[in-house]
């Protein structure tokens, strides 16, 4: 696989993760399942067959 194809494959995956994650967060907020001014979130990235375990914690300001 070429480096360009590899990068495009990663970007396609990350775009899917970003778009679907945003939709899920918006649905959760719209359903009123969240109280307060911020929503604490965590994203965990793993890869089957590897020791990859990358965690990103953050906060999203609510409307």
C-alpha positions as CSV (number, residue, x, y, z in Angstrom):
1,X,0.0,0.0,0.0
2,X,1.3,3.4,-0.8
3,X,1.8,6.2,1.8
4,X,-1.0,8.2,0.1
5,X,-3.4,5.3,0.1
6,X,-2.6,4.7,3.8
7,X,-3.2,8.4,4.7
8,X,-6.5,8.5,2.8
9,X,-7.6,5.3,4.6
10,X,-6.8,6.8,8.0
11,X,-8.6,10.1,7.1
12,X,-11.7,8.2,5.9
13,X,-11.9,6.3,9.2
14,X,-11.4,9.5,11.3
15,X,-14.0,11.4,9.2
16,X,-16.5,8.6,9.9
17,X,-15.6,8.6,13.6
18,X,-15.9,12.4,13.8
19,X,-19.3,12.6,12.0
20,X,-21.0,9.8,13.8
21,X,-19.6,10.9,17.2
22,X,-20.9,14.4,16.7
23,X,-24.4,13.1,15.8
24,X,-24.5,10.9,18.9
25,X,-23.4,13.7,21.1
26,X,-26.1,16.0,19.6
27,X,-28.8,13.3,20.0
28,X,-27.8,12.9,23.7
29,X,-28.0,16.6,24.4
30,X,-31.3,17.0,22.5
31,X,-32.9,14.2,24.5
32,X,-32.1,16.2,27.6
33,X,-29.9,13.5,29.1
34,X,-27.3,16.1,30.0
35,X,-27.4,18.6,32.8
36,X,-25.0,21.4,33.6
37,X,-22.9,23.7,31.4
38,X,-20.4,21.1,30.0
39,X,-20.5,17.5,28.9
40,X,-17.4,15.5,29.9
41,X,-16.5,13.1,27.1
42,X,-13.9,10.4,26.5
43,X,-12.8,8.7,23.2
44,X,-10.8,5.5,23.3
45,X,-9.0,4.3,20.3
46,X,-7.9,0.6,20.1
47,X,-6.7,-1.5,17.3
48,X,-7.4,-5.2,17.2
49,X,-4.2,-7.3,17.5
50,X,-2.1,-4.4,18.8
51,X,-1.4,-2.8,22.1
52,X,-2.8,0.5,20.9
53,X,-5.0,2.1,23.6
54,X,-5.2,5.9,23.1
55,X,-7.6,7.9,25.3
56,X,-8.6,11.5,24.8
57,X,-10.6,13.2,27.5
58,X,-12.4,16.5,27.0
59,X,-15.3,18.8,27.8
60,X,-17.9,20.1,25.4
61,X,-19.7,23.4,26.3
62,X,-23.4,23.0,26.2
63,X,-25.8,25.5,24.7
